[in-house]
């Protein structure tokens, strides 16, 4: 099945009460002062921005990721506010995730876009995302390298020289503090008295893989990531808040550091 697409009116970003926009005079000033650091931005009337969210909430053999539906809603609203039409795929195997990625990379809208966001939320291992059929006996995983291969300049020429932002909410190992629900398939039952504030410092990992890519993961290698079943994941919640407050004036790396 083709994942659903969510679109917003062109003026949605200007009417939101949560996403702060860059005033026109400030934008012109920044473009002049930091011209060499800014990717070309297409006029709203001419651009066709697309973003993709893949979120596995339910699994055949792993525990469901309760609260992940809040992350989908929050990220969709943020990306629509930033001017993207959002495609959402859920409950996918690794092969299905790869198929969705290949189809998304081939979308003709990218030719008249100036950027894209790829958001992944699932259980995870060190360098792989779990598909819905993953278990100890049956490995159903999507390597991160596959994502970068599909969207490199050779395989996705429509996004050549355009920023590709990859966001991953998933565990990358089993080391953990314990209060929140973990997104590691091997770390789901323990508990301790650590507070969310104590966990927040470990919830940032940034990696440049090749030109025009930036990847931001919810945990460092070998560590778990955390999710509140009633509020969504700590990482996604903080990421949305920082985008709303700072994306109008800060470099993307600066926004990530604030998370």
Secondary structure, DSSP 4 states (H G I P E B T S, - for coil): -PPEEE---TTHHHH-SSSPPPPHHHHHHHHHHTGGG------TTT---EEEEEE----SSS---TTHHHHHHHHHHHHHHTT-EEEEEES--HHHHHHHHHHHHT-GGGGG-SEEEEEEES-B-SSEEEPTT--SSS--EEEHHHHHHHTSTTT-GGGTTSEEEEEEES--EEE---SSEES-TT--S------HHHHHTTS-EEE--STTEEEEESS-TEE--EEETTTEEHHHHHHHHHHHHHTTTS-HHHHHHH-
